[in-house]
Each structure stands twice: as structure tokens, then as C-alpha cells.
Amino acid sequence: MSSVAEQMDSASASAERFIGRIPVRNLWLLMLYASELFRTSGIGKVGLEDSPDDLPDLVAEILAHAVEVRQRRHLSLGYQSRDAVINRVRGRINVLTTERHQLLARGLVACRFDELTIDTPRNRFVRAALESVSKIVRRKDIAHRCRSLANGMKAMGVSGEAPTRTQMSTDRFGRNDADDRFMIAAAKLAFDLALPMEAFGTNTLPLPDREATWVRRLFERAVGGFYDVVLRLHGWQVKCGKTMAWQIEQKTARIDKILPTMRTDIVLDHPSLGRRIVIDTKFTSIVTSGWYREETLRSGYVYQIYAYLRSQVGLGDTLADCASGLLLHPAIGQAVDETAVIQGHSIRFATVDLTASTADIRSQLLRLCEPIKPVTTGS
């Protein structure tokens, strides 16, 4: 009975965690959708999203299993540059150090060489992810398993300082690194899930600027990741960060340097259905107060989605000629879904309620890809 009560109390505490007014469990859901793990090895099809409160435990289990598999096959090794004074030539001789300290007279030489080591940035990142996720999981056995694996990696020699996410972004995987790729994807998501706990609170204040910028980028990547996994099963092609060209007929010498680039957040194509949806995600209220009316769409955003659609007409791309647009905003406890057809292009202005349940968020995202109902005008 006590264990059941503890689980209920833990679930209740998790449900009350907020960043700004967004429940932490829904931030975890966005992180899952935005992660490489969601796209890797069919993870996006096994229902991880069904229990966002349990997501840290599930991801920790996946990470721990991936590490155990790699340990059984031996963790990947890498070369690390090292400077040392040794009694034989290895690699390159450091002539300046050798002469300055008169090492040759003592039968020594200063060298710089590459040494094969297990203490690679990749392994250090995984070890740190295990330590990080062990602090936020609810199940004690998983927390213990992660800590034991992290300590085991230290004992094996993975003891250096963990690299940052920026440093890890330069890591490149070869054809034989499939297992490492999966392990690193799980480690990155494990790190991300721990981030909201740094700002844990039960307040309902607006997001500070730093968190707002972070969540805005997260929202964009989450929407793209969700559609990439789910819609590809139904014949859609998903492109994130696609650059569009202006139809320029004549130009002056410096216009290329100052003309802004059109870069869309997400483009969904379904060639067999003849459909294209250009999606632009924002992280502001979908409406604002106007000069002459209580609420109005933000004009700059409307002009932007209009430019994305109309600038591509007449280029010989049939999908572009009849493309529709979707201006997508997150919302807190409200729903907006309005449509207008402007010069033959359906443009939808909609929100996704980030306080809703997982199932509701998923259904909202899927509904926005359905054909837009015909717009009727009043008599």
C-alpha cells in the first residue's frame, strides 16, 4: 500500500511542475518529439509519448540498456593528442622543449603523439548523461542502475570533463557507429529532460526571456520532429528549414547582400494527393490588440506566410501553385483555428494547447494536416 501511495504522490507532484505556465511533462513531450531518439530505430512508434510523466524513467532505461550493450561489445575508442617526455621517439618531437630542458643528455625526448583511449568526448558525454538523468527518475532501481553504469565507466577510465552540447554537435558518426549513434541520441534526450528541473517551480508567471527563447526553438523542432516520424508513414515528405528563392528578374549589384533569405520552419509535401503545407511556428500569442478592434492577427506574421506562398507561384512546381499555409502558435488553455483563402491559397491560423493532455496535443497536431474546410462567406 505504501508503495502505491508513494507512486500516487510522485505522480501528483510531477503533474504540478511548471515552467512558466507550461507543465513540465509537456515540455518533456516536446523534447521527445524534437529529439533524434524519436526518429531513431523506430522509437517514435513504440508509444514513449503515451506517459510523459514516466518519460525520464523510460529514456533512462533506454540509455542504460544502450550503454550495457556497448560495454558488452566494448565502448568505442578514440585517439587523443598527448604531450609527454619519454625515452623513445613517438609521434612528433617537440624540439623546443627537448632542447630547453636538455632532455637528450638524459636519454629522453619530448614528443606529441596520438594515443588510443577510452576517455573520448563521446563516452564522457554518455557518462555525464547517466549521472544527470539518475537525479530526475522516479524509480529507485533505474536511478541506481544509471549511477552504477556511470561509476563503472569512470572505473574503466572515462573520467574526463563532459563536453558541451555544442561540442558534441561537431561529432561525426561513421558507417560502423550505428550503436554509438543510438546511445548518443538517448544521452542527448536524457540531458534535455533534466533541463526543466533547473527552473522547477509551481508559479504561473510568464516565461523569462531566456526560457522563452529556449522553448520557442524547442516548439519548432518538436513540431518538425513529430510530423517527420508520424506523417512519413502516410506518404508525406517532411522538410525542416527549407530555403526558398525569390523570383528576381533584375537586380542591382548589392541586393544579394541585403535581401533577406526566406527560410521556412517546416514544409509538408504529399505528391500523390497534390498537397503542400508550409508551416511557420511562432511562440507568441496568436492575436494582439489592434488600433480599431479588440483582437487582430499580427500583421507581420500574416505578410510572412503570404510571402512564402505567393513568391513560389509560377515556377513550374504544381505543389507550390496550390500550396496552403499554416501559422502555428502554442497556447495556454485556449484553442484558435481559423482559415482564410487568399488568392487561391488557404492560410490557417491555429494554436496547440500546451496545457492539454498528450493525446490531445497529438490529435491537435494531426488535425492541422487535414484538408481545410471550404470557407463560406456571409450573405
N, C-alpha and C positions, 0 to 999 in steps of 0.2 A: 504493500500500500504506500509506503513512504517513497519508493522509487517512482511510482506513478504520480504522486503528488509533486515530487521534485521536477518531473518532466513537465507537468502542467504549469508549475510556477516558472520554469525556464522558458516555456513557450510563451507564457503571458508576458514575461519580461522582454523577450525578443520582439513581440508584437508592439511594444510600447517604445521601441527605439526609433528615433527620428534624426534625420539630418535636415535642418530647416523644418519643413512640413512634409517631407517625403519619408515614408517608413524605410528603415534600413533594409528590410527584407526585399523591398522592391528595387533598391539600389543594387543589392546582390543579384537580383534577377537581370537588371540591365548589364551588370558586369559579365554575367554568364553569356548573354546574347552577344556582347561585344568581344568576347574572348576568342582566341584561336582554338581553345579546347572545344568550344561549342561546334566548331567546324571540323574537328579532327576525329578520325576513326569512328564516325557515327555517333559521337557523344550527344549531338543535338537531337538524336532520335530516341534516346532511352529514358526520357522523362525526368531529367535532373531538375527541370523548371517547375515540376509539379509541387515541390515542397521547398519554397525559397527559405523558410526558417531553418531547414536542415541542410541548406546548400554548403555551408562551410564544412560540415561533417562529411558530406558526400565527396566534395572536392578533396578534402584531406585524405579520405580513403583512396581515391583515385591516385593522388600524388604518392601516398605511401606505397601503394601496390606497384606503381611505375618505378619507384626507387628500388624496391625489393627485387623486381625483375632485372633492373640494370646491375644491381650488386651481384646477383647470381651469374650474370654474364660478364661481370667486371665493368666498373664505371669507366667511361671514356677517359683516355689520357690525352695530354696535350703538351706542346713544347713551351717552355718558359725560359726567357733570357736570364742568365745569371753571370755575375762577376765574381771571380774567385782567384785566390793565389794558390797555385798547385805546382806539383813537381814535374809536370809534363805538359807539353803544348796541347791545348784542346780548343778548337774553335779559332777565334782571332786573338792575337797577342795585343795586350794593351801596353804599347811601347813606353808611353809616358810614365805610367805607374811603375812599370818594371824598372826603368832607368832611375826614376826618382828615389826609389827605395832600395836600389842596388840588389834586386832580387836574384839576378843571375849568379852573383858571387856566392849565394847561399843555396844554389841549385833549385831555385824557384822561378816561376814566371806568372805574371798577371794575365789572365785570359777572360774573354767574354765568350760564352757558348750557350747553346740551346740544350736544355735538359728536359727529358721526358718526365712528366709529373702528373699526379692525380689531382693536385691542388689547382685546378683550372677555374676560370671565372664561371663557367657553366655549372660545375659541381658546387662551387661556393654559393652560387645563386640558389640552387636547389636546397642546400643545407639550411640557408637562411629562411627560405620559404617554409620548410618544415617547422622551424622554430617559431616563425610568425603565426602560422595557422594553428599551431598547437595551443595558442593562447585564446582563441576565439571559438573553438569547437565545444560542443555541449557534452559529448560522450567522453568520459574519462579514459576509456580504453583506447580511443583513437588518438587523444592527446598524448597518452603515454607512448603509443606506437610511433607517433611523429617525433617526439623528443628522443626516443631510443635510436631511431634511424639517424637523426641529426648528430647525436653523440657518437654513433658508430662511424659516420662519415668523418667526424673530427679525428677519431682514433685511427682511421685509415690514412690520415694526412691532409684532409680537406679542412684546413684551419685558417686560411687567409680571410681578408675582409671581403664581404659580399659586394659584387658590382652593383651599380645602379641600373634602373630600367633603361636609362639612356644608353649606358654602356652595353647592355645586353641586346639592344636593338641593332647593334652592328654585328652581332654573332651570326654567322652563316652556316647553314647545315648542308652537308654533302649527301650523296646518294645513299650512303650507309648509316646515316644518322636518324633514321625514322624513329627509333625508340627514344633517342635523346630529344627529338622534336616534340614528341608527345609528353615526355616528362617536363620539359621546359614550359610547354603550354599550360600544364597543370600548375606548375610553380608560379607562373605569372598570375593566373587567376587566384591562387591561394593568397598571394601578396595583395592583390586588389581587394579581396574580400575583407582583409584586415584593415584597410584604409578608413572606412567609415567609422570604425570603432574609436579612432583617434579623436573624432569630433562627436562622440556619443553624447546624447542629451535627450531630454523629454520636452524641450521647448518647441514652440511653434513659430519662432521668429523667421523672417526671410533668410535665405542663404547668404552668408558673407560672400564678398566678391570672389575670393579665391575658390571657395567650394562651388559657387555658381558657374564659374568658368569650367571647372573640372566636370561637373555634372552635365553641362551643355555638350561638351565633347563626348562624354560617355553616352548621352542620349543619342547622338548622331551615330556613333559606332554601334550601339545596341540595335537600333532600327535596321541598319545595314546588315548586321550580322544575323539578325532574326530572319529577314527576308532571304538572305543568301542561303541559309540552311533549309528553311521551310518551303519557299516558293520554287526552288530548283527542282523539287520533287514533282512539281506540277507544270513543268515546261517553261518556267520563267528564266530569263537570263538577268543576273543582278550585277550591276557595275557601281562601285563606290568611288567617288572622287573623279568623275569623268570630266574632262576639259572639253568645252565647246568653242568653236571658232566663230568669229564674227564674219558676216558676209561683206567683206571690204572690196569695193570696186576701184577706188582711187585713194591714195594716201600720201601724206607728206613725210618727210624724212624721219621725224622723231616720234610719229604717232605710235609705233610699235613699243616704244619705251614707256609711254604714259597711258595707253589704253588698257583698262583693267581686263584681266582674264575671267572668262566665265567658267566657273568650276562648280558642278552640281554635287550635291551630297550623295544622292542615290538615283540611279536610273533603272527601272524595271522594264524589260522587253519580253514580249511573248509573240514571236514571229507568226506562229500558226493562227493565233487569234487576231493578229494585226493590231496589237495594243502596245503602247509605250506610256509609262507613268514616270514623270520627272518629279522627284521628291526633294523638297528643301526643308530641312529641320531647323527649328528655332528654339530658343529657350527663354522666351518672354511671354507675357500674356498675349493671347491671340488678338484681343481687341484693346483699344485705348480710348480715352476720351477725345472727342473731336470739338471743332470750333462751334458747330451748329447742331450737334446731336450728342446724345449721351455716350454712345459707343460707335467706334469705327475701326475697321481693319487698318493695320499700319501700312500706309501708302507705299513706303519704300520696299516692303516685302512683296506687295502686290506687283509693283513695277518689276521687281527682280524675277519672279516666277514667270511673268508675262514675257520678259526678255528672253528667258531660257527657251520658251516655246516658240515665239514668233521668229526669233533670229535663225532658226534652223529650217524654216519652211522654204521649199523650192530648191533644195539641194539634191533632190533625187532620192531622198530617203523617205519611203512611204510611211514608215512608223513616225517619223518626225512631223510629217504633214498633218497627221491626225492625233498627235500626242496630247495627253492630258497632264495636268499639273496637280500636285498635292503639297500644300503648305501645312506642315505638321508641327504642332506645338504640344508640349506637355502641359498638363493642367492639374490642379489640386481640387478634387471634389466637384468638377464640373465637366460637361460634355458639350462640345460645339462640333457641328458637322453641316456645313453649308456649301452650296455649289453655285457656280455661275458659268455659263458658256459664253466666252468672249472670242469673237472672230473664229468660230469653229473649234475652239479648244475648251474643253471642260476643265475648270480650275476649282479644286476642292480646298476648303479651309476647315481643318479639323484638329481635334485635340485627342490626346491619350491621357486618361486619368491615372496618374502615378500613385494615387492612394487606393486604387481598386485592387481586387484580388488578382492572382497570377492568371487564372483562367480568363478574367475579364480583360486584362491587358493584352493577352494573346488574341482574344476574339476581336478586340478593337483594331489591332494591327492588321489582322486578316481581312476584316470588313472593309478597310480602306482600299483594298486592292480589288474589290468587287466593282463591276461596271456601275457608273454613276447613273442614278435615275434621271430620266428626262426632266428638264427644267420647264416648268409651266409658268406662264405669265398671267397676271390677274386680268379679268375682263374689264 
